[in-house]
Amino acid sequence: MSAEATNPATPVPAVSGVQRKRGRARLDLRRLGRAALLGSGTRDRLPDAIGHVAEAHRNHYPDADLEPLRRAYVLAESSHRGQTRKSGEPYITHPLAVTLILAQLGAEITTLTASLLHDTVEDTDVTLDQVRAEFGDDVCYLVDGVTKLEKVDYGAAAEPETFRKMLVATGNDVRVMSIKLADRLHNMRTLGVMRPEKQARIAKVTRDVLIPLAERLGVQALKTELEDLVFAILHPEDCAQVKAMIAANAESEGDPLGDIAGEVRGVLREAGITAEVLIRPRHSVSVHRVHRKRGDLRASDFGRLLVLVNEDADCYGVLGELHTCFTPVVSEFKDFIAVPKFNLYQSLHTAVTRSDGEVAEVLIRTHQMHQVAEAGVVTLHNPYAPPSEEPSDRADDERVDPTRPGWLSRLLDWQQAAPDPDTFWSTLREDLAQDREIAVFRPDGGTLGLPAGASCVDAAYAQYGEDAHACIGARVNGRLATLSTVLRDGDTVQLLMSQDPTSGPSRDWLDHARTPAARIAIRRWLTTHPAPAPAAVTPTSSTQRPPQQTPAVVPKPEDSAALRPAAANAVVDREGASVRLAGCCTPVPPDDVTAFAVRGGVVTVHRVGCPAVERMKEVGRPEIGVRWGDTAECRVTLIAESFGRAHLLADLTEAIALEGVAIISATVEPPTQQRVRHTYTLQLPDAAHLPGLMRAMREVPGVYDVSRAQHPAAAAH
């Protein structure tokens, strides 16, 4: 475990043997090697070699039955006997070290048993059937999950396919990945015996795959130490500089963080809040990040305060006292209790400033939250998993895992579609590099977990899988949005689907897709549906104008007598005047209307809400009284906005015709951002038909709005 995760006052189980300076218990490999060579103990007592593990485990489970652990050690020691590591120690020291790491984090007996046996099937003559017969299905499943695939069978694909296998196994039991993470941590601790190029290769895989997995599973204790070990291998000069900075700070006079910790203890004591106030040193990578962000570091930048309390409400009580007695740094406040991170992490983060200008970052959480923050899914004491309906002491209950994380479900979905190991390997690294998750809501109240930066395209494939090929648009927080719209945490997304079975994604969708599941599905569809070769298009050969063509132009009403709106049913208070319905707002009965005299003795009739009315009034033109006469027939211009799809214009035309309305002219503009705008000038047999007509047009799949035309350019007369 890391320095940050194992502050001496942090509740980490004490183990026999010499403690490291930072509080991390390390195995004495030579001592364990000698114990291993002496063989196992008697049937009635534990072998000396696993005394460390037993003591650490009993700190979390005082009444644990350690018999499975004893039997697992006997099998592991006997099967690995004669094998040595590259460092020279007996091989049994490795599974012992891995098991101790998990025991210190609070893993239950099934995980520890499988951890002792995790290399037996891979490196010895022990078979999975033997493990199952001796220890049961759960232990067998875990051992199988972490067993590597043979290079003889898979060649260069062995490593990515092994990880694919582990991830699938993790989907059913997260303890598989717990064992793998502890296994990699011990291997990284002892990597110095490897050639430099092999060290670098293993460190890069650890950085790109294992560390993000540790973060997503909430195992901060393993993640932080892995980060430091990778940092030392891949960036030795930066690592040496950081260690020098930490050493210089340790030797400097004064301890401002310790002084602030003392003041915080006094404040909480006076407030009657029971709390532990600890100093958590930053680990090397954390110091490096702060140094790059802030430049020269203050003494208080080398650590943070950790306040541990008993109840959730006490967290907010502590926060209130700190913000009352110190000056809070508002920009540093984050509430991960009300809104936990996707890896179950909960804590209040704040920073306070003392009167002398010293700033201290503070983490506030309960003891239970702290256990989850450090060990994540390694421990089955998960306070956020739903409780079982009835308590039971059966070992089978240990198989109940914490709630399956959304990111893991998504990862398992797309990995099945990855066509080859190279694609899987590169996509996995890319997916894991997306280190923040957002939650968006569906209209039915459900949620979708997506990586930060995801778009509506990603939401569509997360919700509908390959049926998302038919998605034509979305409403985000009630407003229409293109599929390229980037979503934010807390958005509500309604996805609009086409009923056309031939609908499919365009190549542009790849530019907006952030999740591997979406990109893989889109590429597969594009591969199986190649674009047809371009062909000459004549005006009569297609009902949908290609995007590259100039849109058809409908003459303005005043430019052609044939297209002027009928005005016989509008009666104005000016005898002998020629009446025309304004093309800018196309009024029809029973709209509230007004009229103005324009050039040539013509009177134009406008809807009262038309923007042109205000302009007429501003220039001093007098209004002329107007009313609707008895003639029912009228002409109107409607604008239909839709998402582009095949046969849309034909479907709209059919819907209009079924309403008994004649189309005088139509314009289809080139699609922009997957949207298409249609403008229709229509002759209605009766104005009462208008609401039903507009409703029928809106019901055409892909159409999201139909409105009356407003043409400012046509309003000036």
Disulfide bonds with the S-S distance in Angstrom:
none
